[in-house]
Amino acid sequence: MPTIALVGNKGGAGKTTLSINLACGLNRRRPTILLDADPQRSSLQWRDIAGDDMDGKLVDVLEAQDDIHTVVAQNRDHFDFVVIDCPPAVGSEQTRQALLCSDMVIIPVLPSPLDLWASVRVEGELDYARSENPALRALMVVNQLEPRTRLSQLMRDALAEIDVPVANTEIRRRVAYRNAILQGCSVLDAGASARQAASEIEQFIDEVVNRL
């Protein structure tokens, strides 16, 4: 079953928040597990905050900072989707391992020059990973978008210069994402105040699944 790694080359891009919401959304459709390969252990901390999941809506999180390939292999037959939250460094050992055993890599990018420049190195790491994992698909997604800013409007043109497909779905900067993490849930379970964020995540999941 598909394994999806979320990677980046700069902190603060919202990678873990997107990993959690993506995994929770996938888990509503088919059994999914989230692997936390980031030494910061943010996904694991979120799951601790969530506590007991009586309704089965939240995804379970496993630590996977060492020997990611083995952890993926152990869980791949038990889940329809495996999502890996990688460190914010494409050159890290965890990220490189994840790229070698994933079917798709998702790269969240903030609408800023620094994040765009950081993403250029991701392209090189993808080329390296594909020498051993030639079927690896990649997808960039604009995250924390503020649509009224000129920089955000120019972002898609700038991303076109990088040889990686860009998702049609754009994830906007919304307080609902931060609130859901603090509450130990996903935006899909955060009620009416998170309706727009939940719709974005569902749309993004549809796009990801269709590209697998």
Secondary structure, 3 states (H helix, E strand, C coil): CCEEEECCCCCCCCHHHHHHHHHHHHHHHCCEEEEECCCCCHHHHHHHHHCCCCCCCCCEEEECCCCHHHHHHHHHCCCCEEEEECCCCCCCHHHHHHHHCCCEEEEEECCCHHHHHHHHHHHHHHHHHHCCCCCCEEEEEECCECCCCHHHHHHHHHHCCCCCCECCCCCECCHHHHHHHHHCCCHHHCCHHHHHHHHHHHHHHHHHHHHC
